[in-house]
Amino acid sequence: MAQYNAIKKDYPDAFLFYRIGDFYELFYDDAIKGAQLLELTLTARNKSAAEPIPMCGVPHHAAQNYIDILVDKGYKVAICEQMEDPRKAVGMVKREVIQLITPGTIMEQKAATAKSNNYLTALVEVKPQQYGFAYTDLSTGELKVSRLTGTEAVINEVMSLHTKELVANHQVSAKFLTVLSKLGILISYQDQVDARAELSFVTQRLTDLTEVKVVEQLLMYLTVTQKRSLAHLQIAEEYEPSQFLKMDHYAKNNLELTTSIRTGQKSGTLLWLLDETKTAMGGRLLKQWLDRPLINAPQIKQRQNKVASLMDHFFERSSLQDELTKVYDLERLAGRVAFGSVNGRDLIQLKSSLLQIPKLKAILTDINDGTFDDVIEHLDPVNDVADLITAAINDDPPISVKDGNVIKSHYNKQLDDYRDAMKNGKQWIAQLQAKERKATGIHNLKIGFNHVFGYYIEVTKANLAALPEDRYQRKQTLTNAERFSTPELKEKEALILEAQEKSTALEYDLFIKIREQVKAQIHRLQRLAKGVAALDVLQSFAVISENYHYVRPTLTKGHDLEITAGRHPVVEKVLGEQKYIPNDVQMKKDNTILLITGPNMSGKSTYMRQLALIVIMAQIGCFIPATKAKLPVFDQIFTRIGATDDLISGQSTFMVEMMESNTALAHATENSLILFDEIGRGTATYDGMALAQAIIEYLHDHVHAKTLFSTHYHELTALATDLPQLRNVHVGAVEKNGALVFLHKMLPGAADKSYGIHVAKLAGLPDNLLKRATTILTDLEKRSQGASITTAASQEPATEKIAEQSPTLKEKKTTALEKQEKPEADQQLALFDYQPKSASTKELKVLAELKGLNLMSMTPMDVMNTLYKWQKRL
């Protein structure tokens, strides 16, 4: 226990798995908490003592499952091993922690997460709001670094990377680290950094001292925790978020690029739709491309050319897919080689993968259009590694590399000699058994072996009488048999066991040497993995584009945006192509804002998301769901969609709405895309309307970004008369027999009303409630002086006024409210109010309906019925 406490002192924030024999034991608080988390039986050491020591344990061969559970829950696990053979140890067996496993340093990935990266991040603060930021995936060796300005930029990066652990030093603001920990990120500390050769290798291309510092901090943490070679870590690659299409984590979440808002799973996302990759590394690269779409038009066109070529060569593409399915995860196999955790089966997988590379090159060569020349050049089959594994490793090796039978025969002469001795010795044993049976006449006499007694001759008790006296030396008595030995058998046993022990030890030594030879070629393997992954993603794009009839978008240098018959790719896949109604998006250079009106549930948000997803698909190099498209290259996408609050920061839905709006207004350029859905709905009607109008005007006058702005404030549609770059569109809906029918078609002009009560009816609200809501709506629409809200119990006027008059926005433009006839102080605003005061209430309502009527969506019979209805009402 003194040894345990001395080791535990160095790992106070980790569960210490302390090896004793065939078990890993946990003591004290680790045992109490571990028993609860892992559902183990809690027992005690020194039970008779006044204060027994709490204890629980797990078998060493099953420990990985328990470690995974703890790490998945955000804990660290220190593995403390016996460093010497207990049979040969003098005194206390020496023990050391051989690895600290943390949420950010998991090497063994499950099949379910094979297509996901597990990023460990690091942060240094050089001065207030100035940060060095780095991240790595220990299993693949990927290493990136950047400089970030502001805490929001850091949060965007860690959220986009889905990191579970961040390594900081104590110079980073404790308050900011607390914010990050509330996001579910484990904060680890690494202050001391020692000079090491590995550090200078991976930082060789970095010139920024802040970036060097944060990379060194990250690598030092890995060195301290993993305690083994990190040769597979790639040279640190500098990146700048502005080099890619920029989206904050709110936008990625709202657009459901990789994670569904409803389920938190991949299903139902753009990643889910696009993922036809055949390799794990291809799946990870696809996700990285989605997180960081390109903004460089020539690079986008290069990808498009490759996708187009693969679509034109169906048979070659099918052959590519067949070969890619035989390629294992080269990145993580290389990582395990460097890490020292690779086994014989991993090397066979590596060999099998390398043997597919010449076939992939041949298929690409057959395409013969020059598109894939750069890819072919980088597909290095690493023949020397494949040949080495073919010559040395058995085709079906055991999982353990310490139990023998990993190395092929004829690879090493000394090993062959040991195996011959073992084989001959066992043949001698078989011959001895036959000879003894004949000599004694006991036909069921047998020669066996166990690890305690070695080789023995076993005779059943029924046959003991037939055994000549003093022929054998008694060795062990069993219930139904006696076991014996002879000097000759003991001598042969020593030879066989010695050969077996030496053979196993030599095999392990040979395997280590082979592993080191493969390790020397890791960077070639990693370059190959990148090439195969990119090819896999491009073939996935081609498959998706062909299956769903996507088209290649034309990229323009101007600001014209034209999409004909565009579709929401994910919704279309769920509904089916025949059921989804496509819509155009037309925004010329002189049209920067589309103001969208229409009922709830009619498809406004789908239309907005559809445009964003089409842009993202285009800028990762994929074809898009439309019949024709001409797109500018966007630099940023901002979204304000959905009603969410931020409980961690204590911010309300409306505060989050305003913050997201402010982010767009502050950072958007004329090359950006903005999606604003129902801005202002989180506060009082007039506050919300005033803010919405002011935001629209600011976007129109100062930002000039392409903006889709949906609203239920129909008064805002009047802004089209004063804002030349704003155009009204609406989602069509018609009433038939009192029921609302959504057309899901985007039409020019403003919607006539919101149909809120109709939508409530579709949701199944009680009929009496809906009738009451209709009565209240009629009251609210009354124009008479002092109109008031009535209650269900009484029709007498309420004492409160319906609403307060909104303050006027004193700017160069008239407000949307002022464009309509100004109501008296105690009156509620009407939906449309352009008529003289002499008109009656009924006449005003008919005229308002007439003004908002969309004749293009009506049949002649609909028009006649509407005219008849108006005539009766007048």
QUICORTA-V8354 format. One line per field, one symbol per residue. ss: DSSP state (A for helix, B for strand, O for the rest). phi: phi as a letter, one per 20 degrees, with the letter a starting at -180 (. if undefined). burial: I if it has 24 or more other C-alpha atoms within 12 Angstrom, else O. A space follows every 50 residues. Layout:
ss: ???
phi: ???
burial: ???
This chain:
ss: OAAAAAAAOOOOOBBBBBBBOOBBBBBAAAAAAAAAAAOOOOBBBOOOOO OOBBBBBBBAAAAAAAAAAAAAOOOBBBBBBBOOOOOOOOOOOOBBBBBB BOOOOOOOOOAAAOOOOOBBBBBBBBBOOBBBBBBBBOOOOBBBBBBBBO AAAAAAAAAAAOOOBBBBOOOOOAAAAAAAAAOOOBBBBOOOOOOOAAAA AAOOOOOOAAAAAAAAAAAAAAAAAAOOOOOOOOOOBBOOAAABOBOOAA AAAAAOOOOOOOOOOOOOOAAAAAOOOOOAAAAAAAAAAAAOOBOOAAAA AAAAAAAAAAAAOAAAAAAAAAAAOOOOOAAAAAAAAAAOOOOAAAAAAA AAAAAAAAAAAAAAAAAOOOOOAAAAAAOOOOAAAAAAAAAABOOOOOOO OOOOOOBOOOOOAAAAAAAAAAAAAAAAAAAAAAAAAAAAOOOOOBBBBB OOOBBBBBBBAAAAAAOOOOOOBBBBBOOOBBBBBOAAAAAAAAAAAAAA AAAAAAAAAAAAAAAAAAAOOAAAAAAAAAAAAAAAAAAAAAAAAAAOOO BOOBBBOOOOBBBBBBOOAAAAAAAOOOOOOOBBBBBOOOOOBBBBBOOO OOOAAAAAAAAAAAAAAAAOOOOBOOOBBBBBOOOBBBBBOOOOOBOOOO BOAAAAAAAAAAAAAAAOOOOOBBBBBOOOOOOOAAAAAAAAAAAAAAAA AAAOOBBBBBOOOAAAAAAAAOOOOBBBBBBBBBBBOOBBBBBBBBBBOO OOOOOAAAAAAAOOOOAAAAAAAAAAAAAAAOOOOOOOOOOOOOOOOOOO OOOOOOOOOOOOOOOOOOOOOOOOOOOOOOOOOOOOOOOOAAAAAAAAAA AOOOAAAOOAAAAAAAAAAAAAAO
phi: .ffgffffgecfecfeedfcmeceddclfgfffffffeldfecbelfeff cgegbbbcfffdfgfffgffffenddceeddfebfgfdfdmfffcbfead ecgecfeeefgfdfecededdcbcdeagmcceccbbdffdnfbcbbdcdn fffffgffffelfdbcdcdfefgfffffffffendfeddbeecefbffff ffefeedefffgffffffffffffeelafcfefefgdfccgffcfecfff ffffelfccfffdmdfgndffgfeedfdcffffffgfffffcffcegfff fffgffffffffcffffffgfffffeeefgfffffffffndfcfffffff fgfffefgfffffffffldnfdgffgfeeeflgffffffgfddgfcffff eddnmeeffmecfgffffffffffffffgffffffffffemefdfbdcbb fedmebddcfffdffeegfmfcdfcbddfdbcdcbcgfffffgfffffff ffffffgfffffffgfffgfdgffffffgfffffffffffgffffffdle cefeedeecfcccdlfcefffffffogfeeefcecccfgecdcdedcqff meoffffffgffffffffeeoefcfaeabccfeeebcdcccndcddffem dfgfffgfffffgfffdfcfeeccdddlfnfecfgfgffffffffgffff edemffcdcebdeffffffgfddfedcecbefbceclmdedeeldecfne ffaelffffffffnfgffffffffffffffefdffmgcfddfebefffee ffaefffeeecfdffffffegfffgddefefcbddfffffffffffffff fefdffddegfffffffffffffe
burial: OOOIOOIIOOIOOIIIIIIIOOOIIIIIOIIIIIIOIIOOOIOIOOOOOO OOOIIIIIOOOOIIOIIIIIIIOIIIIIIIIIOOOOOOOOOOOOIIIIII IIIIIIIIIOOOOIIIIIIIIIIIIIOOOOIIIIIIIIIIIIIIIIIIIO IOIIIIIIIIIIIIIIIIIOOIOOOIIOOIIOIIIIIIIIIOOOOOOIIO OIIOOIOOOIIIIIIIIIIIIIIIIIOIIIIIIIIIIIOOIIOIIIIIII IIIIIIIIIOOOOOOIOIIIIIIIIIIIIIIIIIIIIIIIIIIIIIIOOI IIIIIIIIIIIOIOOIIIIIIOIIIIIIIIIIIIIIIIIIIIIIIIIIII IIIIIIIIIIIOIIOOIOOOIIOOIIOIIIIIIOIIOIIIOIIIOOIOOO IIOIIIIIIOOOOOIIOIIOIIOOIIOOIOOIIOOIOOOOOIOOIIIIOO OOOIIIIIIOOOOIOOIOOOOIOOOOOOOOOIIIIOOOIIOIIOIIIOII OIIIIIIIOIIIOIIIOIIOIIIIIIIIIIIIIIIIIIIIIIIIIIOIII IIIIIOOOIIIIIIIIIIIIIIIOOOOOOIIIIIIIIIIOIIIIIIIIII IIIIIIIIIIIIIIIIIIIIIIIIIIIIIIIIIIIIIIIIIIIOOOOOOO OOIIIIIIOIIOIIIOIIIIIIIIIIIIIIIIOOIIIIIIIIIIIIIIII OOIIIIIIIIIIIIIIIIIIOOIOIIIIIIIIIIOOOOOIOIIIIIIIII IIIIIOIIIOOOOOOOOOOOOOIOOOOIIIIIIIOIIIIOOOOOOOOOOO OIIOOIOOOOOOOOIIIIIIOIIOOIIIIIIIIIOOOOOOIOIIIIIIIO OIIIOOIOOOOOOOOIOOOOOOOO
